Amino acid sequence: MMISDHSIPLPTSTTHAIRLCLFQATRRPRVLRHEPILTHWGKIKISGKLGQQHADVLEAICYEREKKGNTEDGRIKLLVDPARVRRKANQVSGSSFDNVLTDLQQAVIEIIEPARLACSGHLIDHIDTAVRADGTHIVRKNPLGGQRPLWRVEIGKAFCKLVSGDIWLGYNPERLARLDHGISQAVARHVLSHRTQPVGGWHLDTLIAAVTAGTVRAGSAAIRDRRREVLRDTQALLGLGLLIDAARVLKVEAEEPIRLESVEHKPDSVEHKPDAVEHKPETWSISLVSADTCSDT
């Protein structure tokens, strides 16, 4: 039985999906109404509610893909097992899982800058029960008895644009989804989207400002609160290869070593700005899992 075929070309996420702050750095996001978000890497507008649990689910859908195809208008469609997506995204409540999926389909993302990624659309356009050409449902055996249907997920135009023109990140999102605090998840995703790190690592407060698009100000009570939340996740972050040392964050060897793998993308697909966190415009992706966990069973 195929579990998930990671040989199918598709990222778990992309650099700009993380750095443009599509997902608020919290597990309790507020509803945005066409609000502009400006970062070092570009400018977007969002209408809807997207937080780190939404990133967990979207990444789990991409990671747990069993098949990949395209719709007639060129959008990506995926065959996924919803039970595996829910476990991977650490969604313990069925109603919460449903709400997150609804939010992902309803939120409208408008990428204004960088111009090469400019578009407007959804992250997920449609989710339906997967059927064969003869109309029969595609199912998997349920360990608790019976069978469960698989899903056909149509990726929205906004995420398709990022997949086609951005640098790919390929990692297992499960341990990210199990972090206790949304700010810790956002910081971890931001750091893992960079191949190299500044000498001496990143300043924690600088990372918090980056993942909150500057809305959390230096010296404020809010940044002290967010700092404390990150520090509470110190041990879990170390398992991801992120060491919190005083007020700095450094990449170190994870419990399951991070492997950098070559993936195809366009040579001009990275835009580096002088004030941005250091990175190199090279072809790469990140994997947080050992090779044997990527095989089919």
C-alpha positions as CSV (number, residue, x, y, z in Angstrom):
1,M,0.0,0.0,0.0
2,M,1.3,3.4,-0.9
3,I,1.6,5.8,2.1
4,S,3.2,8.8,0.5
5,D,5.4,9.1,-2.5
6,H,8.1,11.7,-1.8
7,S,9.6,11.0,-5.2
8,I,6.8,13.0,-6.7
9,P,8.1,16.6,-7.3
10,L,6.4,18.9,-4.9
11,P,7.7,21.0,-2.0
12,T,6.4,20.9,1.6
13,S,6.6,24.7,1.5
14,T,8.6,27.5,-0.3
15,T,10.8,30.3,1.0
16,H,8.4,33.1,0.3
17,A,5.4,31.2,1.7
18,I,7.3,31.5,5.0
19,R,9.1,34.8,4.7
20,L,6.2,36.8,3.4
21,C,4.3,35.9,6.6
22,L,1.3,34.3,4.8
23,F,0.6,32.7,8.2
24,Q,0.5,34.7,11.4
25,A,3.0,33.7,14.0
26,T,0.3,32.4,16.4
27,R,-2.0,29.4,16.7
28,R,-4.8,31.9,17.4
29,P,-4.8,34.1,14.3
30,R,-7.1,37.1,13.9
31,V,-9.2,37.7,10.8
32,L,-7.5,40.0,8.3
33,R,-9.6,42.1,5.9
34,H,-7.4,42.9,2.9
35,E,-4.7,44.1,5.2
36,P,-1.2,44.8,3.7
37,I,1.8,43.0,5.2
38,L,5.3,44.4,4.4
39,T,8.5,42.3,4.9
40,H,12.1,42.5,3.7
41,W,11.1,39.9,1.1
42,G,8.1,41.5,-0.4
43,K,4.5,42.8,0.2
44,I,1.3,40.9,0.3
45,K,-2.4,41.5,1.3
46,I,-4.5,38.9,3.0
47,S,-8.2,38.5,3.5
48,G,-9.0,35.7,5.9
49,K,-7.6,33.9,9.0
50,L,-4.3,32.0,8.6
51,G,-2.1,31.0,11.5
52,Q,0.6,28.4,12.2
53,Q,-2.0,25.5,12.5
54,H,-3.0,26.4,8.9
55,A,0.6,26.1,7.8
56,D,0.8,22.7,9.6
57,V,-2.2,21.4,7.6
58,L,-1.1,22.8,4.2
59,E,2.4,21.4,4.7
60,A,1.0,18.0,5.8
61,I,-1.2,17.9,2.7
62,C,1.8,18.6,0.5
63,Y,4.1,16.2,2.4
64,E,1.6,13.3,2.4
65,R,0.8,13.4,-1.3
66,E,0.3,10.0,-2.9
67,K,-0.2,11.3,-6.4
68,K,0.1,14.6,-8.1
69,G,-1.6,15.9,-11.3
70,N,-2.9,19.0,-12.9
71,T,-6.3,20.4,-13.5
72,E,-7.4,21.6,-17.0
73,D,-6.4,25.2,-16.1
74,G,-3.0,24.1,-14.8
75,R,-3.5,24.1,-11.1
76,I,-2.0,21.3,-9.0
77,K,-4.2,18.4,-7.7
78,L,-3.1,16.0,-5.0
79,L,-4.3,12.6,-3.8
80,V,-4.0,12.5,0.0
81,D,-5.1,10.4,2.9
82,P,-7.0,12.8,5.3
83,A,-6.2,10.6,8.3
84,R,-2.5,10.8,7.7
85,V,-2.7,14.6,7.1
86,R,-4.5,15.1,10.4
87,R,-1.9,13.1,12.3
88,K,1.0,14.8,10.6
89,A,-0.5,18.2,11.4
90,N,-1.2,17.3,15.0
91,Q,-4.9,18.1,14.6
92,V,-6.4,16.2,17.6
93,S,-9.9,17.7,17.1
94,G,-12.0,16.8,14.1
95,S,-14.0,20.0,14.3
96,S,-10.8,22.1,14.5
97,F,-9.4,20.3,11.5
98,D,-12.5,21.0,9.5
99,N,-12.3,24.7,10.5
100,V,-8.7,25.0,9.4
101,L,-9.5,23.4,6.1
102,T,-12.3,25.9,5.6
103,D,-10.0,28.8,6.4
104,L,-7.4,27.6,3.9
105,Q,-10.0,27.5,1.2
106,Q,-11.6,30.9,2.0
107,A,-8.5,33.0,2.6
108,V,-7.5,35.2,-0.3
109,I,-3.8,35.9,-0.8
110,E,-2.6,38.7,-2.9
111,I,1.2,38.8,-3.6
112,I,2.2,42.2,-4.7
113,E,6.0,42.0,-4.4
114,P,8.2,40.4,-5.6
115,A,6.7,41.0,-9.0
116,R,7.7,37.6,-10.4
117,L,5.4,36.0,-7.8
118,A,2.6,38.5,-8.1
119,C,-0.9,36.9,-8.1
120,S,-4.1,36.7,-6.2
121,G,-5.9,33.6,-5.1
122,H,-6.3,30.9,-2.6
123,L,-3.9,28.4,-1.0
124,I,-6.5,25.6,-1.5
125,D,-9.3,25.8,-4.0
126,H,-11.2,22.6,-3.5
127,I,-11.3,19.4,-1.4
128,D,-13.5,16.4,-2.5
129,T,-13.6,12.7,-2.1
130,A,-11.3,11.0,-4.6
131,V,-13.0,8.9,-7.3
132,R,-11.7,6.8,-10.2
133,A,-12.8,7.2,-13.8
134,D,-15.5,4.6,-13.2
135,G,-17.0,6.6,-10.3
136,T,-15.8,4.3,-7.5
137,H,-14.2,5.9,-4.4
138,I,-10.4,5.5,-3.9
139,V,-10.0,4.1,-0.3
140,R,-7.5,2.9,2.2
141,K,-8.0,0.2,4.8
142,N,-8.9,1.7,8.2
143,P,-6.9,0.0,11.1
144,L,-10.0,0.5,13.3
145,G,-12.2,-1.4,10.7
146,G,-13.7,-0.7,7.4
147,Q,-12.2,1.6,4.8
148,R,-11.7,5.4,4.6
149,P,-11.9,7.5,1.4
150,L,-9.0,9.5,0.1
151,W,-9.2,13.2,-0.8
152,R,-8.6,15.0,-4.0
153,V,-7.2,18.4,-3.1
154,E,-6.9,21.2,-5.7
155,I,-4.1,23.6,-4.7
156,G,-5.1,27.3,-5.2
157,K,-3.5,29.7,-7.6
158,A,-1.5,31.6,-5.0
159,F,0.3,28.5,-3.8
160,C,0.7,27.2,-7.3
161,K,2.5,30.4,-8.2
162,L,4.9,29.9,-5.3
163,V,5.5,26.3,-6.3
164,S,6.3,27.3,-9.9
165,G,8.5,30.2,-9.2
166,D,10.0,30.0,-5.7
167,I,12.7,28.0,-4.0
168,W,11.3,24.7,-2.6
169,L,11.6,23.5,0.9
170,G,11.1,19.7,1.4
171,Y,10.8,18.6,5.1
172,N,8.6,16.5,7.3
173,P,6.4,19.1,9.2
174,E,5.3,16.7,12.0
175,R,7.7,18.0,14.7
176,L,7.1,21.6,13.7
177,A,3.3,21.0,14.2
178,R,4.0,19.6,17.7
179,L,5.7,22.8,19.1
180,D,3.6,24.3,21.8
181,H,3.7,27.9,20.7
182,G,2.9,29.5,17.3
183,I,5.7,32.0,17.6
184,S,8.2,29.1,18.0
185,Q,6.8,27.5,14.9
186,A,7.1,30.7,12.9
187,V,10.7,31.3,14.1
188,A,11.6,27.7,13.3
189,R,10.1,27.8,9.8
190,H,11.9,31.1,9.1
191,V,15.3,29.9,10.2
192,L,14.9,26.6,8.3
193,S,14.1,28.5,5.2
194,H,17.7,29.7,5.2
195,R,20.6,27.6,4.1
196,T,23.2,29.6,5.9
197,Q,23.1,31.6,9.1
198,P,24.8,34.9,10.1
199,V,28.0,34.6,12.1
200,G,27.0,34.0,15.6
201,G,23.4,33.1,14.6
202,W,20.3,35.3,14.6
203,H,19.2,37.6,17.3
204,L,16.0,36.2,18.7
205,D,14.2,39.6,18.9
206,T,15.2,40.2,15.2
207,L,13.6,36.8,14.2
208,I,10.4,37.7,16.3
209,A,10.2,41.0,14.4
210,A,10.7,39.3,11.1
211,V,8.0,36.6,11.6
212,T,5.5,39.1,12.9
213,A,6.1,41.5,10.0
214,G,7.4,44.2,12.4
215,T,4.1,44.4,14.4
216,V,5.9,43.3,17.6
217,R,8.2,46.1,18.5
218,A,11.5,46.0,20.3
219,G,11.2,46.8,24.0
220,S,7.5,46.1,24.1
221,A,5.6,43.9,26.5
222,A,4.5,41.8,23.4
223,I,8.1,41.0,22.4
224,R,8.9,39.9,26.0
225,D,5.9,37.6,25.9
226,R,6.8,36.1,22.6
227,R,10.4,35.7,23.8
228,R,9.3,33.7,26.8
229,E,7.1,31.5,24.6
230,V,10.1,30.6,22.4
231,L,12.2,29.9,25.4
232,R,9.6,27.5,26.8
233,D,10.0,25.5,23.5
234,T,13.9,25.4,23.8
235,Q,14.2,21.6,24.1
236,A,11.7,20.9,21.3
237,L,13.5,23.4,19.0
238,L,16.8,21.8,19.8
239,G,15.3,18.6,18.3
240,L,14.7,20.5,15.1
241,G,18.3,21.7,15.1
242,L,17.8,25.1,16.5
243,L,19.8,26.1,19.6
244,I,18.5,29.0,21.8
245,D,21.7,30.5,23.4
246,A,20.8,33.5,25.5
247,A,19.3,36.0,23.0
248,R,20.5,34.2,19.9
249,V,19.3,31.3,17.7
250,L,21.8,29.1,16.0
251,K,21.5,26.1,13.7
252,V,23.1,23.0,15.1
253,E,22.9,19.3,14.2
254,A,19.4,18.0,14.9
255,E,18.5,14.7,16.6
256,E,17.6,13.6,13.1
257,P,20.2,15.3,10.9
258,I,19.0,18.0,8.4
259,R,19.9,16.9,4.9
260,L,20.2,19.4,2.1
261,E,19.0,18.1,-1.2
262,S,19.1,19.6,-4.7
263,V,15.8,20.5,-6.2
264,E,15.1,22.2,-9.5
265,H,14.2,25.9,-9.6
266,K,14.8,28.9,-11.8
267,P,18.3,30.6,-11.4
268,D,16.7,33.9,-10.7
269,S,14.1,32.6,-8.2
270,V,15.7,34.2,-5.1
271,E,15.6,37.9,-4.5
272,H,18.1,39.0,-1.8
273,K,17.8,42.4,-0.2
274,P,20.6,44.0,1.8
275,D,18.7,44.2,5.0
276,A,17.4,40.6,4.8
277,V,18.6,37.7,6.8
278,E,21.6,36.2,5.0
279,H,21.0,33.4,2.5
280,K,22.5,32.2,-0.8
281,P,20.6,31.9,-4.1
282,E,21.4,28.3,-4.6
283,T,19.3,25.2,-5.4
284,W,18.3,23.4,-2.2
285,S,15.7,22.0,0.0
286,I,15.6,20.8,3.7
287,S,14.6,17.4,5.0
288,L,14.1,16.8,8.7
289,V,13.7,13.1,8.3
290,S,16.0,10.2,7.7
291,A,15.9,8.5,4.4
292,D,14.1,5.4,5.6
293,T,11.1,7.4,6.8
294,C,10.4,8.5,3.2
295,S,9.9,5.1,1.8
296,D,6.5,3.5,1.0
297,T,5.2,0.7,3.2
